[in-house]
Amino acid sequence: MKHADDASTLPVTWWKSSASASQSDCVECGIVDEATVAVRDSKRPDGPALLLDRTTLRAFTSAVALRDGRIGGPNRLG
């Protein structure tokens, strides 16, 4: 999996879910190019960022959604 050591150096505009409101424990996303999305911890804007292809990001967000928005939460399918 690709990553950037310092997310603040990426030429992207970062955003987070509007559902996060003023909470600081969120991830932020930024579009790097047509194929790649960067994901970083909102509390560490100059920390590392994962560089994910859109298919991988879609699979990740779908898996989290199936678990009531929590990694490791109850699985609605089971």
C-alpha positions, 0 to 999 in steps of 0.5 A: 500500500502506498503512503505519504510520510507528510500529508500536508505536502500533498497538493490536495484539498482535504475534506471530512464528512459533514456528519463529523461536525466539530469532532476531531477524531475523523479521517480526511480525504483528498483527491490526488488524481483520477485514480488516487485518494489520500486519507489522513488523520484529521488530528495529525495534518502533517502526519502520514496519509494512505494513498488508496485507489478508488476501488480500495477506498470504496471497499473500505467505506462499504465495509465500515458502513455494513458495521454501523460506521464502526470498524469491528462493529456488529455486522448487519449481514451476519 
